[in-house]
Amino acid sequence: MNQAIQFPDRERWNEDLCAVVFPALVNGMQLTCAIKGEALAHRFGGDTPATWLAFFREHRWDLEEEAEQAIREEQEDSQGWFWLS
């Protein structure tokens, strides 16, 4: 599957999901990607949404690469979201 995937810098903390949510643009279509705060804590440490968002931004390239792989492998959930673990 040959797709142009871009990740705009529009990540945000979603309190209801306890996750960092970030968009991906695939051939002009917007998809939603996310990673739970607890997954960020397990990987990088921290114990607050502000630190998890900071860690997301610090490790953005690696996390976007994982999201790109999930998109290429069509690993969306029932809502069409791509979750990193």
C-alpha positions in Angstrom: 0.0 0.0 0.0 1.7 3.2 -1.2 0.5 6.0 1.0 1.7 9.5 1.8 1.4 9.8 5.6 1.9 13.1 7.4 1.6 14.0 11.1 0.7 17.6 11.8 1.8 19.0 15.2 -1.7 19.0 16.7 -1.4 16.5 19.5 -3.5 17.0 22.6 -4.3 15.4 25.9 -7.7 13.8 26.0 -8.8 13.6 29.6 -11.8 11.2 28.9 -9.5 8.7 27.3 -6.4 9.4 29.4 -4.4 9.5 26.2 -2.4 11.7 23.9 -4.5 11.9 20.7 -2.8 13.0 17.4 -3.9 13.2 13.8 -2.4 11.6 10.8 -3.1 12.7 7.2 -3.1 9.8 4.7 -3.5 11.0 1.1 -5.4 14.0 2.4 -7.8 12.0 4.7 -7.5 12.6 8.4 -7.1 9.6 10.7 -6.8 9.6 14.5 -4.0 8.0 16.4 -3.6 7.8 20.2 -1.4 6.4 23.0 -2.6 6.0 26.6 -0.8 7.9 29.3 0.0 4.6 31.1 1.8 3.4 28.0 3.8 6.6 27.9 4.5 6.3 31.6 5.7 2.7 31.1 8.0 3.7 28.2 9.4 7.1 29.5 8.2 7.7 33.1 6.2 10.6 34.4 2.9 10.6 36.3 0.9 13.5 35.0 -0.7 14.4 31.6 1.7 17.3 31.3 4.7 15.1 31.5 3.3 12.5 29.2 2.5 15.1 26.6 6.1 16.5 27.0 7.4 12.9 26.5 5.2 12.4 23.5 6.7 15.6 22.0 10.2 14.6 22.9 9.8 11.1 21.3 7.5 12.2 18.5 9.5 10.8 15.6 9.6 7.3 17.0 6.0 7.3 18.0 4.9 8.6 14.6 7.0 5.9 13.0 5.0 3.3 15.1 1.7 5.0 14.1 2.8 4.9 10.4 3.4 1.2 10.7 0.0 0.6 12.3 -1.7 2.6 9.5 0.2 0.7 6.8 -0.9 -2.6 8.5 -4.5 -1.3 8.8 -4.6 -1.9 12.6 -7.4 0.4 13.4 -9.9 -0.3 16.1 -13.7 -0.6 15.7 -13.9 3.3 15.8 -11.2 3.7 13.1 -8.5 4.8 15.5 -4.9 3.7 15.6 -3.7 3.0 19.1 -0.1 2.6 20.1 0.7 0.3 22.9 
